[in-house]
Amino acid sequence: MKAIILFDSYFGNTEKVAHAIADSLAGKAEVQVLRVNEVKTAQLEGIQLLVVGSPTRGFRPSEATLAFFNNLPTGSLTGIHAAAFDTRIDPAGVTLKMLKFLMKSFGYADKAIVNELQKKGASLVSIGQGFIVKDSEGPLKEGELGRAAEWAKTLL
């Protein structure tokens, strides 16, 4: 099985999650980890699993992640199994009521990534996942890399 883990990362947290996912899949799949702005459409040919991750920025994926999807032709992910993840702040730690309301209303990057994957023809193998960072720049909450590795095992 061939798999590609695509990610964008501002402070290194999403990249760490992407590598934890890849490490968990290694041995069961031939895995590549690439930044979304480095992948060429031709690299997606012949893969069976695509996992896309982004930090949540303004309740949505990063600009580079959105640009990746905008450059993909319609139907280009047909026949590919896919999953999405993001990194996000913990809503339990947010004290501003307005921010909590916005987080609940607009959600996180994983939902938009799931929608884009489906629009391009991919078949989802999981609901989107969110991995918690302690602050806007991180670090990741303790145990999140282990949780990412466990989630990755469910994608096969």
Stockholm file with secondary structure:
# STOCKHOLM 1.0

chainA/1-156         MKAIILFDSYFGNTEKVAHAIADSLAGKAEVQVLRVNEVKTAQLEGIQLLVVGSPTRGFRPSEATLAFFNNLPTGSLTGIHAAAFDTRIDPAGVTLKMLKFLMKSFGYADKAIVNELQKKGASLVSIGQGFIVKDSEGPLKEGELGRAAEWAKTLL
#=GR chainA/1-156 SS CEEEEEECCSSSHHHHHHHHHHHHHBTTBEEEEEETTTCCGGGGTTCSEEEEEEECBTTBCCHHHHHHHHHSCTTTTTTCEEEEEEEEECGGGCCCHHHHHHHHHHCCHHHHHHHHHHHTTCEESSCCEEEEESSTTCCBCTTHHHHHHHHHHTTC
#=GC SS_cons         CEEEEEECCSSSHHHHHHHHHHHHHBTTBEEEEEETTTCCGGGGTTCSEEEEEEECBTTBCCHHHHHHHHHSCTTTTTTCEEEEEEEEECGGGCCCHHHHHHHHHHCCHHHHHHHHHHHTTCEESSCCEEEEESSTTCCBCTTHHHHHHHHHHTTC
//
